[in-house]
Amino acid sequence: MKMNLVDDYPTPVDLPFNRASLDADFQIATPDQDPGGNGVWLLLYGMNLLTVEGAGGLQLPEGESPLLTSKLPPIYIGQWQDRPCRLLPVPPDTELLPQLYKQHLRAVEPKVPLPMLSLAGVGQMILHWEQTSRYCGKCGEKMIRLSGEWGKECRSCNTHHFPRIHPCVIGLVIKGDEVLLARKSEWADGRYGLVAGFVEFGECLEEAMAREVLEETGIEISNIRYLGSQSWPFPSQLMCGFVADYAGGEIELRDNELVDAKWCKLDQLPALPPKRSIARHLIDRAGEFLPV
């Protein structure tokens, strides 16, 4: 198993948090398929994965629950390296044993192997679904699990609900030999990324991309092409990546999403998102789309 992230991902499918990066180690299954017996623990402490030190480096805890106390039931989510894997959210006030090490899922340089990082991402999405699907959104009654599925059923009004993955767009905009970069106030000092946003009612992905760029920067785009996507478990998005051509307008920050936006040449780029993100993957491919 790889012990750190790589410097390059050939395609968006290879990015962390996508299923391809963990399928060799993990087979997802629904909670009602728990085979029983000891296994490994996927402990999520806010945005942190809790690990232990093993012979081969950082590993998932094994055996009995390593938490001193837990009021929450574990959730079986599948087989990790042929062992039952149970997910357990750790409340913020929990007393942690000293052998547990916190690994932040959005660290620039994660210390856990790529498959383990991606497993934690799946766990984050499952927890988000569990926390938002306790009650029926139609009538407000409690819901129960559907057998063999992640969906749930309301026995009161017979409505079925299924995990909600929220589609987002993110795009690389090309103008001559420059790319459009944007910055949010909450990002690390000096870091710039790409314009992104959620898809709205009645929009196709390309329409959403054009709207987001215009709304946030005042720039019009054309020739919008899809390049790939990345699962983004913060908390439950699917980032759909595009490249587009500049079609007109001057940079004008039109809402409160951004604190800056600018055109940059590829040899004069500011600090960028880490390589684990589709934003960085698109920026790193920018040279393919510049005019010859």
N, C-alpha and C positions, 0 to 999 in steps of 0.2 A: 504493500500500500504506500502511495506517495505520502511524504511527511510534510509537504508544504505546497503552496500554490506555484504554478508554473508561470513563466514569463510571457507565454503566448498561447492563445486558444485558437486553433485553426478555423473553427466556425462557431457561431453563437450557440449551437447545440452543446458544445464542449464547455461552456461557461459554468462556473459553480452555481449551485441551486437548481440546475436542470437535472432531470432524472438520469440522463446519460452518464453523469459524473458519479453516480452511486449505484447503478443497477448491478454492477459486478459484486457488490457487497450486501445489497439490500433488496428484499422482495416485499413489497407492501401488501398488507392484508388488513381486513376489517377487525374491529375489536371482538366480535362474536366468534372469531376463529382462533382465539388464544388457546394454545395447546397445553398451557400449564407448565409448571416446573420453573427452575431458575433460568435466567437469561441475562441480558444487559439492560442498563437503564439510560434512557435519554432524558436527562434532567435539564430543564430550561428555567433559568433564573433570570427573568426579565429578558434582556437581549443577550444573555450569556449562556453558553453551554458549560455544564459542570463535568469535568473530566478527572481522571486519576492518572498517576504516573505508573506506567507498566514497563515491562522489559523492552518493548519496542517503541517507547515514547508515550505520549498522551493517549489514553484509551477511555472507552466508556466504562463506568463502574459495572461490576458483575455481582451475581449472587443476591443476597438479601439487600433490601433498600438501604442505601448509605445515608439516608436522612434520619436524624434523631427522632423527629416527629413529622407526621404528614396527615392532614385531615382530608386530603384529596385522593380519590382512587386513581390508580395508574390506568393507562389506556394502552392496550396491546395494539401495535401498529404494523407488525410484520416481523420478518426474520433478518437479523443483522449478522452476517457471516455465519449463517445456519443456526443462530440462537435466537430465542424469542426476544423481541425488543419492546420494552414498555416505556411509554412516554409519561412523564410526571412533571407538571408545573410546580415550581418551587416559590412559595410566597416570599415577598421581600423581607419579612421579619423572621425568616427561618434561620435557626442557628446551624451553620454549616460545619461539618467535620473538617479538621485541618488538612486532610489528604485530598480534599476536593479543590480543584483549580478552576477558576473562571476564565472562559475564553469568549471574548466578545465576537458576535457573529459578523459585525461590520468593521472589524479591525482591518487596517490597511495591510498588515502582514500577519494573517492568522497563523497560529502555531499548531493547529490541528490538521490532519490530512484532509484533502479535498472531499473524499466521500463522506467523512464524518461531518464536515461543515455543511454539505448539502443535505445530509440526513437531518441535521438540526433545523435547516430551512423547511424541510417537509414537516417537521414537528411543529414549527411556529405556525404554519398554515393550518395544521390540524387543530392546534389549540385555539386559533382564532375562530375556526368553524365551531368547535365545541362550546366556546364561550358565547357565541352569538346565535346558537341554534337550540337553546334550552326550551324556548317557548315559541309557539306558533306565531308567525308574523301576521296571520289572518285573523285568528280569534283569541290569541293570547294564552291558550292552554299549553300544558307541558307536552313535549314531544318524546317519542321513543325511536330507537334505531330500527332501520329496515334491515332485515337479515341479509348478510352478505354484501352490504353496500355501506357507503358513507352517508347516504341520505337518511332523513328522519321523517317520521309520520306523525301527524296530529290525529289522535284517536277521536277527538271531539268533532272536528270538521272534515276529517279524512284527507286533508291536504298533505302532499308530499313536498319536502324541501330538500335541496341538494347543495353541496358546498358551492360558495360563491367566489369565483375568481374574477377580479376586477381588471378589465383590459385598459392598458395605458399605452400611449404612443411616446416615442422619443426619437429625435431626428437630427441628422447631420446635414446642415445647410451649406452648400458650396456657392461661392461667389468668386469667379476667376480662380486665383491661387490662394484664396482665403476660406476659412471656415468660421461659422458663427458659433461663438461660445457665450455662455451665460453663467451668472453666479447668483446663488441664494445666500442670504445673510447667515443661515445656520450652518453652512458648510465650513470646512477647515479654512483657516486664513489663506487667502490667495488662490483657493481652488476654484476652477471653472469647469463646467460640464455642458450638457446639451439641453435644449428646450424639451420639456416633457409635460404630460398631463393626462388626465382621465378622459376616456371616450364618453360623450354625452348621448342623450336620447336621439335616436334617428340618424346617427352618424356612422359612416363607414370609417375604417382606420385612416385612410388617406385624408378624408375630410377633417377628422379630428386633428391630424398633424398640421394641416394648413391653418386651421383655426387657432391652435395653440401658439404657433409661431407668430401669427398676426396679432393675437391678443396680448402676448407677452412682450414682443419686440417691435411691432409695427412693420415687420418685414413680410412681403408676399412671396410665396414659393410656388414652384411648378415642377413637373416631371418627377413626381414623388414615387420612389421605388422601395419596395419592402426588401429588407436584408436578413432579418432573422429575429428571434425573440429570446427572452430569458425569464424564467420563473423568478419572482422577486418577493420573498416571503416577509415583507415588512409593511402591512401584515399579510396581504394575500393578493398580490398583483401579478399580471402578466405583462411584461414590458415588450412592446412590439416596435422593432427598430427600423428606421427608414433613412434614406438619403434623398435629398431634394435639391433643386437648383434655385438660386436667387431669381426672383421675377420682378422685384421692384420695392421701393420704399426706403426710408432711412430709419436707423435704430431709434426707437422711442419706447421707453418703458411705460407700458400702458396700465399695469395693475401692480399689486403689491407682492407678486410672486418673486420678482427678481430685484436685485440691487445694482446689477450691472450686466451689460451685454456688449460684445465687441467682435469685430472681424480680426482674425489672427492668421498669419502665415504659419505653415507647418514647421518652419525652423525658428519660430518665435512664440512657441506655445507656453502658456503659464502652467502652474501646477494643475494636474488633471486627476480625475477619479481613479481609484485603483483598478488594476487590470481584471479583477474579478467581476467587473460590471459591464453591461452591454454598452453603456455610454463610452467607456474607454475603448471597447472593441470597435465601435463605429469610428471614433476619432483616429485610432491606429490604422484604420483602413482608408482614411481620407485620401491618401495619395493615389488610390486606384481611380478616383473620380475627378481629379483635377484635369483640366484641359492639357493636351499634349503640347 
